Amino acid sequence: MSEAPKDAPFQAVQVDALVILKIARHCSSTFPTVATGSLVGMDQNGTLEITNTFAFPTVDNSASDTHQNDATNAAAAAPRAKANITYQGEMIRHLKEVNVDANNVGWYTSATMGNFVNLAFIENQFHYQKDNEKTIALVYDTSRSSQGTLALKAYRLTNLFMTVYKEGKFTTESLQKSKLSFRDILQEYPLNVYNSHLLTSFLHQLPLPAVASEAKEPTLSELNNDRIKAPLYPSIDNLDLSVDPFLEKTCDLLLESIESHYVDLNNFQFYQRQLAREQTKITQWQAKRKAENAQRTLAKQAPLPEDEWQRLFKLPQEPSRLEGMLNAKQVEQYSKQVDGFTANISAKMFAVRENLLPQ
Amino acid sequence: MAAATERFLHLARPLAHTNIGLQTNIAPLTVQIQPQAVLSILDHAVRRDVRENSQSTRVIGALVGTRSEDGTEVEVRSCFAIPHTEEEDQVEVDVEYQKNMLALVLKASPRESLLGWYTTSHELNSFSALIQNFFAAPDTGTFPHPAIHLTISTEPGKDIETRCYISAPVAVNAERAAESCLFIQVPHKMLYGDAEKSALEAVASARDLESRSAPLVSDIESLGRSIEQTIGLLDRVSEWVNGVLDEDEEPNNALAQYLMSALSLAPKVDASQIEHDFNNHIQDVLMVSYLANTIRTQIDLSQRLATANLVSNEKEEGKGDGEKGGQRGNKRGGRGGGRSGGQQREPREPREPTE
């Protein structure tokens, strides 16, 4: 679990059980489309408490939509869509009347195998964070959560990234000056679950570990039909041994990242060629002008200005470095995930081998 | 996954007072409740007004969810709170609020609809009937489907019990029809799918702690916990079996047969086959891990090269072998290569006019 930096407006994030369930429900019901929603709560003594949440309506323009992609984009952009800002304000006003904490503290989004680091995510979080620095983005990983352990993470943009993003310049020079690297984009915060007293008492009534004393002797058919209700915690779901789906998906995602890395690379090379061409043209023009001026001085005429090239030629814009940085961050995210998975699955596999090999 | 405790039989729905010619369905009704709805109600119960002047100790709210096509199965997916005041002789529900909030909720989840209402005490009184009739009415409620009334007891120190009702119109005379109805209990169960299971597990992990809060743990920690749990269970079983063998415990045929069939589920496999499969899979895993880390290093490197200050290159440029730097960069296959070439050319031209 990562530590929050010292200069952060809060040190930890505390999430109510209700919020976790609502997010889990919403995200898995819309899977594989991205789901987003707003979080409300308040911050108290350095802890950001998230006490309630509601989903954003997705723009359902299936008639005009021909691409699956468009729907995904619409959902990903939902938190900063104008209609949703109004919706959020309206909803919070209503929630206030029933004593729910009426402060917006961020938003949540769903992800598949950690593929959330993209421009839309950054823009959303920036949108929230520029108005109120005590806001957080929760990322719920739908595919990883279905494998046993809840994958919910809290992220915030770092202050350094915020200042750079505000300027909107991601050229090589500005990056060199600000010393911003892809590691400094997002900051993860430790996350805690919190239950109310009522909920604690309710949880104690959900299926419990079987008690030692049995009231009556069960018969075989009863045992077979009436499965013992597994306790919620600790669950044994994460003893699952499936290896291949994870590896397959990870490889796919990594390939995708490499692809986008190449697109980025090509863009940049295109820019360099363009720049070189323009500069050759400028040099030619300057040489020509110099020669002309030399003639003019010989002819005792006033020399023509030599800096006219600035008006005549336009240097191409340097493409933004942001995409590349995000891609790097994304790859880092994937490889961390793979490391975690490797640690898990190799332990399980060695256990299986020991069990099945005859002694 | 379901958790249901019912001790009654529900055979048919009551006949609603219908318009003539409208066929009503009287097939029994089952209600499924998703945990997030229950949690939401409990949260609302905690947040109720505790001011002096309000008489009521309960809160009310609306249930939202889906119905199956024939209307015999109802799934409560979410709910929202409605402010209300209750006094000796009158009850006031904020109808305007209910209408607006419903519109807002349905906007986010267009496939759901209003199902009924909930309250946080088991008491059924004439106010309940009044509200029930409001929720079952044709223009403001769920008609022609029955409105569902869910009661959850939230008394401190007692078990939390849930009950589910639908209603039939009944009245002594026409004037009192609005404030009376017959509540009929219907079976309900709490359903949770795989999606919520991991979430519920995380929530339940804080169950036995004094602070009522627990950190979310990483995969490997939870794996360790699961393994410990499994070992504990296995120990208990073997302890019991040993007890039977030592004639300390009462033997039980059914349990033993069950254990036998569970044990026989373990596959019999060839040792070499296992070794082979194991090696294959572990290689796959390690390969992907290795690749992922290699890619990460590559991209990290390319990022570094892209923003590196390239001081050494400028020196090289002075010596006049910038080409070499560019080539070496290109060989790395990174953007850094292209970049370093550009850096060398770039500063040369703009400087020229000043000369």
Contacts between the chains, C-beta under 8 A, distances in Angstrom:
chain1	res1	chain2	res2	distance
A	1	B	215	6.5
A	1	B	218	7.3
A	14	B	213	6.4
A	16	B	43	7.1
A	17	B	39	5.9
A	17	B	203	4.1
A	17	B	206	7.9
A	18	B	36	6.9
A	18	B	39	4.4
A	18	B	40	5.9
A	18	B	42	8.0
A	18	B	43	5.0
A	20	B	199	4.9
A	20	B	202	6.4
A	20	B	203	6.2
A	21	B	35	5.8
A	21	B	36	4.1
A	21	B	39	5.6
A	21	B	196	6.1
A	21	B	199	5.3
A	21	B	200	7.2
A	21	B	203	7.1
A	22	B	36	5.2
A	22	B	40	7.6
A	22	B	78	7.6
A	23	B	199	7.8
A	24	B	195	5.7
A	24	B	196	5.4
A	24	B	198	7.4
A	24	B	199	3.9
A	25	B	34	6.7
A	25	B	36	5.1
A	25	B	77	7.5
A	25	B	78	8.0
A	25	B	195	6.8
A	25	B	196	6.3
A	27	B	195	7.9
A	28	B	193	7.6
A	28	B	195	3.4
A	28	B	196	7.8
A	29	B	195	7.7
A	37	B	108	7.9
A	51	B	43	7.7
A	52	B	43	7.3
A	54	B	105	7.9
A	54	B	108	6.7
A	55	B	108	4.3
A	55	B	109	6.7
A	56	B	108	6.4
A	57	B	107	4.5
A	57	B	108	4.4
A	57	B	110	7.8
A	60	B	110	6.6
A	87	B	104	7.1
A	87	B	107	7.0
A	87	B	108	7.9
A	90	B	100	7.9
A	90	B	104	6.3
A	91	B	104	5.6
A	94	B	97	6.9
A	94	B	100	6.5
A	94	B	101	5.2
A	94	B	104	6.6
A	97	B	83	5.4
A	97	B	94	7.8
A	97	B	97	6.5
A	98	B	44	6.7
A	98	B	47	6.8
A	98	B	61	8.0
A	98	B	80	8.0
A	98	B	81	3.9
A	98	B	82	7.4
A	98	B	83	5.7
A	99	B	47	4.2
A	99	B	48	7.4
A	99	B	49	7.0
A	100	B	47	6.5
A	100	B	81	7.8
A	142	B	195	7.6
A	145	B	195	7.2
A	145	B	198	4.6
A	145	B	199	7.2
A	146	B	194	5.7
A	146	B	195	6.5
A	146	B	198	7.2
A	148	B	198	6.2
A	148	B	219	7.9
A	148	B	222	7.2
A	148	B	226	8.0
A	149	B	198	6.0
A	149	B	201	7.8
A	149	B	217	7.6
A	149	B	218	7.8
A	149	B	219	5.1
A	149	B	222	4.7
A	150	B	198	4.3
A	150	B	199	5.6
A	150	B	201	6.7
A	150	B	202	4.2
A	150	B	216	6.3
A	151	B	198	7.9
A	152	B	202	7.6
A	152	B	216	6.2
A	172	B	306	6.7
A	172	B	307	5.9
A	172	B	339	7.4
A	175	B	307	4.6
A	176	B	307	5.6
A	176	B	309	6.1
A	181	B	303	6.8
A	181	B	304	7.8
A	181	B	307	7.3
A	182	B	303	5.8
A	190	B	215	6.5
A	191	B	215	6.9
A	191	B	216	4.8
A	192	B	213	4.9
A	192	B	214	6.6
A	192	B	215	5.2
A	192	B	216	7.3
A	193	B	202	5.5
A	193	B	203	5.8
A	193	B	205	7.0
A	193	B	206	5.2
A	193	B	213	6.1
A	193	B	214	5.3
A	193	B	215	7.6
A	193	B	216	6.5
A	194	B	206	7.1
A	194	B	212	6.3
A	194	B	213	4.2
A	195	B	203	6.4
A	195	B	206	5.2
A	195	B	207	7.2
A	195	B	212	4.7
A	195	B	213	7.2
A	196	B	42	6.7
A	196	B	43	6.7
A	196	B	46	5.0
A	196	B	212	7.4
A	197	B	46	7.6
A	197	B	156	7.6
A	197	B	212	7.2
A	198	B	42	4.6
A	198	B	45	6.1
A	198	B	46	5.8
A	198	B	154	5.9
A	198	B	160	7.2
A	199	B	39	6.4
A	199	B	42	5.4
A	199	B	43	7.7
A	199	B	203	7.7
A	200	B	206	7.8
A	200	B	207	6.1
A	200	B	212	5.7
A	201	B	159	7.6
A	201	B	160	6.0
A	202	B	38	7.1
A	202	B	42	6.2
A	202	B	160	4.7
A	203	B	203	6.9
A	203	B	204	5.4
A	203	B	207	4.6
A	204	B	207	6.5
A	205	B	159	6.0
A	205	B	160	6.2
A	206	B	3	6.3
A	206	B	200	7.8
A	206	B	204	7.1
A	207	B	3	6.4
A	217	B	252	5.9
A	217	B	254	7.0
A	218	B	254	5.9
A	218	B	255	7.2
A	219	B	254	4.9
A	220	B	253	7.6
A	220	B	254	4.2
A	220	B	257	5.1
A	220	B	258	6.0
A	222	B	254	7.6
A	223	B	254	6.1
A	223	B	255	7.1
A	223	B	258	4.6
A	224	B	258	7.2
A	229	B	3	7.4
A	231	B	204	7.7
A	232	B	197	7.7
A	232	B	200	5.0
A	232	B	201	5.3
A	232	B	203	7.8
A	232	B	204	4.0
A	233	B	201	5.0
A	233	B	204	3.8
A	233	B	205	4.8
A	233	B	207	6.7
A	234	B	201	7.4
A	234	B	205	7.6
A	234	B	222	7.4
A	234	B	225	4.7
A	234	B	226	5.6
A	234	B	228	7.8
A	234	B	229	4.6
A	235	B	197	6.9
A	235	B	198	7.7
A	235	B	201	4.7
A	235	B	226	6.9
A	236	B	226	5.2
A	236	B	229	6.5
A	236	B	230	6.0
A	237	B	197	6.6
A	237	B	198	7.3
A	237	B	201	7.8
A	237	B	226	7.9
A	238	B	219	7.1
A	238	B	222	5.6
A	238	B	223	5.6
A	238	B	226	5.4
A	239	B	223	7.5
A	239	B	226	5.4
A	239	B	227	7.3
A	239	B	230	6.9
A	243	B	281	5.4
A	243	B	284	6.8
A	243	B	285	6.3
A	244	B	284	7.7
A	247	B	284	5.8
A	247	B	285	6.7
A	247	B	288	4.9
A	250	B	288	5.8
A	250	B	292	6.8
A	251	B	288	6.2
A	251	B	291	7.7
A	254	B	291	6.9
A	254	B	292	6.0
A	254	B	295	5.9
A	257	B	295	7.2
A	257	B	299	7.7
A	258	B	295	6.6
A	261	B	299	6.2
A	261	B	302	7.5
A	264	B	335	7.2
A	265	B	302	7.9
A	265	B	334	7.9
A	265	B	335	4.7
A	265	B	338	7.2
A	268	B	335	5.6
A	268	B	338	6.2
A	268	B	339	7.1
A	269	B	335	7.8
A	269	B	338	4.8
A	272	B	338	5.7
A	272	B	339	7.6
A	272	B	341	7.1
A	272	B	342	4.4
A	275	B	342	6.7
A	275	B	345	7.9
A	275	B	346	7.1
A	276	B	342	7.5
A	276	B	345	6.0
A	279	B	345	6.9
A	279	B	346	7.7
A	279	B	349	4.5
A	282	B	349	6.2
A	283	B	349	5.9
A	283	B	352	7.1
A	286	B	352	6.5
A	286	B	353	6.8
A	306	B	353	6.1
A	307	B	353	6.0
A	309	B	353	7.8
A	321	B	306	6.7
A	321	B	307	7.3
A	324	B	302	7.9
A	324	B	303	6.7
A	324	B	306	6.9
A	324	B	335	7.3
A	325	B	303	6.7
A	327	B	299	7.0
A	328	B	299	4.8
A	328	B	300	6.5
A	328	B	302	7.9
A	328	B	303	4.8
A	331	B	292	7.9
A	331	B	295	5.8
A	331	B	296	5.2
A	331	B	299	5.0
A	332	B	296	5.7
A	332	B	300	7.6
A	334	B	292	5.9
A	334	B	296	7.8
A	335	B	289	8.0
A	335	B	292	4.0
A	335	B	293	5.2
A	335	B	295	7.0
A	335	B	296	4.2
A	338	B	288	6.0
A	338	B	289	5.1
A	338	B	292	4.2
A	338	B	293	7.7
A	339	B	289	6.4
A	339	B	292	7.8
A	339	B	293	7.5
A	340	B	218	6.8
A	340	B	219	5.3
A	340	B	220	6.7
A	341	B	219	7.4
A	341	B	285	7.6
A	341	B	289	7.8
A	342	B	285	5.5
A	342	B	286	6.8
A	342	B	288	7.9
A	342	B	289	4.3
A	343	B	219	7.8
A	343	B	220	5.3
A	344	B	219	5.2
A	344	B	220	5.7
A	344	B	223	5.4
A	345	B	285	5.6
A	346	B	282	6.3
A	346	B	285	6.3
A	346	B	286	7.8
A	347	B	220	7.8
A	347	B	223	6.8
A	348	B	223	7.4
A	349	B	278	6.2
A	349	B	281	6.3
A	349	B	282	5.8
A	349	B	285	7.7
A	351	B	227	7.8
A	352	B	278	7.6
A	353	B	274	6.2
A	353	B	275	7.7
A	353	B	278	4.8
A	355	B	266	8.0
A	356	B	266	7.8
A	356	B	267	7.4
A	356	B	269	5.9
A	356	B	274	5.1
A	357	B	271	5.6
A	357	B	274	5.9
A	357	B	275	7.6
A	358	B	271	5.9
